[in-house]
Amino acid sequence: NIDETAAELKDPSRCMGTHFFSPANVMQLLENVKTAKASEKTIATCMAMGKVISKKAVLVGNCDGFVGNRMLAPYASEAKQLLEDGATIEQVDRVAESFGMAMGPMTLGDLVGQELFWKQRKAAGDMMKQTKTYMGPYELTDWLCENN
């Protein structure tokens, strides 16, 4: 929680968070996370920094998963359900791309790393955990991660 970090500073108005999407050298989106006490100058500086490093910066609030991962979770969940219903990886990705996405959800998962949310669920001690940032079905992803 970036607000907890900011609270430890002499001047919490100068603190913000940044969430780079993985892999950062490929993904253009940068979520700039506004803390509760961030000043207008801090917000403006953080947004300008995004432009300097050629990212598409968006200002988001401080919450679990911010905006991008909250949108991605149901999208990825539906893609996994399509696979379980018999669609191929290529079919799922091709449909997403024809809809206008830069890449399909399965390609995105491979690029980011299928183990990202698997490791989070494992660390939480709840492999069936459902949150706003990750949701099942998990069986295929778990099998892939467990078998390297």
Summary of the structure (lengths in Angstrom):
residues: 148
radius of gyration: 17.5
end to end distance: 30.8
largest distance: 56.0
contacts: 396
relative contact order: 0.12
helix: 51%
strand: 11%
